[in-house]
């Protein structure tokens, strides 16, 4: 099996994008892992698959696979790359599209300046729907991780996030704590672990340990979740510039029951073909 692909990234969060609009692509977890392998494959944090719409009110269907082969619900940086990909490939002439994901509909818009703005929908804060096992709906909740009790805010942006505030994101124990938080028993679907440093009310720094991928240079949904958590905790005000190790995203959110808007770049790196067993 020969697979045509496009390599893209959003702030260093990198993707292999596959066009499956004309014919289905046979992908199983082993093939996803082979493509994502940085030594023997193309290498990526996530694999993105563009499929035809399955309903009349959307333009495309969007599937996301982590580097470990597992399919997930949402990816913010991937959504921006998705929008650029379908426009650059001539799959649509629209600059704003509606895209079906496992977690609902998103609406990316390709701006004239080359940046992409995505309506990421309303964040989910109810523990049962994140999902997060808790008897309380408090914004800040204790989470026991080893010998340490963390103060986290649980948010779903279509995928679950546990955001903690740290004094210095560079010194944060992202690798050591991230792997424990990701598989914590209180998050039955696993979780992305965010480490948020507030610089001022409109600026913050962020590192994210993503489930199934480890720490990435940027996480779009993680930036959205971090902004939501910071605003809910009274530490941030919209709009917020979130600085990741790969670059900056702008997140705007007007509070509960309103949509989160994310703006940032999407870059094509190269195209190629890979042989798969």
N, C-alpha and C positions, 0 to 999 in steps of 0.2 A: 504494500500500500504506500503510494507516494502522496504526501500531504503538502499542499501549497499553504503558506502562512505569511503573515505580516508581523514583524516585531515592532512593538510600540511601547511608550512609557508615559506615565503621568507623574512628574516630579521624581523620577527614578523608580517608582513602583512599576515594574515591567511586565509586559503581557505578550503572549503569542495569540494573535487574532486569526480566526479561521472563518471563511465565508462558506456557510452551509445553506445559502438561500436557493441554490440551483439543484443541489443534491445533498442528501443527508451524509454526515460523516460518522463513521463507526468509531466511537471513542469509549474505551473502558478505563478504569483507574490505572491499569498498568501502562496503557498508551499515554495517558495524561502525564504520568510520572516520567516516562521516557522523554517526552517533549520538554518537560520542565527541567530535566536534569541539566545542570550548568556545565558538566564535564562531557557527557555523552550525547546530550540533546541540544536543543536551541537555548534553553535556559529561560526561566520566567518565574515570577511570583504566582501568577494566575494565567489560565488559558481561557480565552473568551471565544464563544461561538455565536455567530450571527445566523439566525434562522428566520424563515418566513413567519409572518404574523399568524397566530392561530385564532384571531378574532378580528372583527371588522373595525373596531375602534382604535387599533394600534397599527404602527408601521412595521415593526419587527419584534421578534422574540430574542431575548438575550440570556445566554446560559454562561455560568461562571464555574470554573473548576480550580481549586487550589492546587499547589504544587504536589501535595500528597495524594492527589487523585480524587478527593472528595468534592462533590458539587455543593455550592453554597448559594445563598439567596441574593446577595447584593455586593456591589463593589463600586465605590464612587469614582475613583481614578479610572477604573475600567469603563465606566459609563461615559466619561468624557472622550476616551479613546474610541469607544464604540461609535459615538456621534461623528467624530472626524473620519473614521474608517468608512462608514457607509456613504458619507458625502464624497470623500476623495475617490472612492471606488465606483462612483456613479450609480450606486444602488438606490439613491434618492436625490432629488434636487432640492428637497426641503432643508432649510437651515434649522428648523425646530421639528423634532420628531417625538412620537409617543412610543415607548418601548415596554414590552411585557417582560417582567422578571418573575422569579419564584416568589418574591415578596410583594408584588404589585406593580403598578405602572409608574415609570419615571419619564421625565420630559426634558431631555438634553437640548440645548440651543447653541449652535455654532455662531459666535459673534463675529463682527466684521474685523475686529482686532486679532482674531485667531484664537482667543481664549474660548472656553466652553463653559456655559452656565447650565447647571442641572437642578431642576426641581426635584429634591430628594424625598418629598412627601413629609407627612407629619411624624415626628419621632414618637415611638411607643415608650411610655414610662410605667405602665402597669406591670408589676413583676411577673404575673402569670403569662403575659403575652410576649415577654422579652426573649426567652423564658428565663426567670430567675426565681429560685425558691426563697421566699421571704413571707413572713406574716405581716410585714409593714410596707407601706408605700412611701416611706420617708425618702427624701431626695438623697441624703447621705446615709449609707448603711455600713455596718461593720462586716468585714470579711476576714476570717481567720486563714492565714496562709503560713503554714509552718508555725514558727514561734511568734509571728507578728500578726497583729490585728490591723488591717488596712481600713481606711474610710473611703468607700467607693460610691460612685453613682452609676447605676445600671440604666442603660439606654439601648433601645433597638432602633437602628436606622435601616430596618429590613434585615439586618444581622445584629447579633448581640454584642454589646460593648460594656466593659467595666472600666470606668475612668477614675483614676486617683490623682490628687493634686500633690506635686512634689516641689521641693524648694529649688532643685537644680536638675533639670532633665538629663544633663550630661553625666551626672553621677548616679542617676537612678538605676536600680538593679533590674534592668529590663529583661535580660536573658534569664537570670536566676528566678525572679518572681513571675515573669511572663509565662513560662512553661507550666508553673503551678496554678496560676490563675486560669489559663486557657482550659485546663481540664478539671477545674474545681467542681466538686459534686453539686454545688448550688446552681450551676449553669448546665442543665441537662443536654443542651445542644452545643456545648463548649462556648467559648467567648473570646473576643479580642480584648487584649489588655492595653489600656491607654495610660500613659504617664504624662501629665499635663503640668507645665510650669507657666504661671500667669506672670507676664511682664508688666502690663498695664491693662486698663479695662478694655482696650480694643486690640490687644496683641498678646499672643501666647506662643509657647513652644511645645512641641509634642513628639513623643516617640510611641510607636505601637507595635506590640508583639501580636501578630495576626495568627488566628487559629489555622492550622494546616500549612503555614508558610514561614513562621518565625518572624523576627523583626524585619520590617520592610523600610525602605527609605521614605515612604509616604503611604498614608492610608486615607482615602477620601471619606469613607463613612466614619472612620475613626476621628477625623477632623471635625465632622459634623457632630458626632456624639460628644466630643470634647467641648465644643462651643456650647452645645445645649447644656451639658453638665455645669460648665463654668457660669453660664447665665443663670441657671436655676439656683446655683449656690451664691449668687450675688457677687461673683468675682469678675465677671466679664459683661460687656455690653455690646449689642449688635450695632454694626457689623464687626466681626472679629477676623483679624489676620492671623492665621495659624501657620507658624513656621515649622516645617518638618526638615529632616536631614536632606531631603531632595529638593526643597523649595517651599514656596508659600501658596496657601489657598485662602480665599476670602469666603467666610461663612456668614450668612445673614439669617437671623431667626427672631421673630417678634413675640415668641413665648408660646405656652401650651396651646394646642389645637391649631397652630399655624404651621405652614410648610417651611422646611429648611432649604435654603438656596446656597449652592456651592459653585464657585467660579475658580477656574485654573486652566493650565495648559494641557495639551495632548499632542504628543510628538511621534511621528513615524520614524523608525530607525533604519530598517531594511526589510527586504522581502526575500523569500527563499522557498526551497522545497526539501522536505525531509522524508526519508524512507522509514516506514514503520513495519514491524513484524505483524 
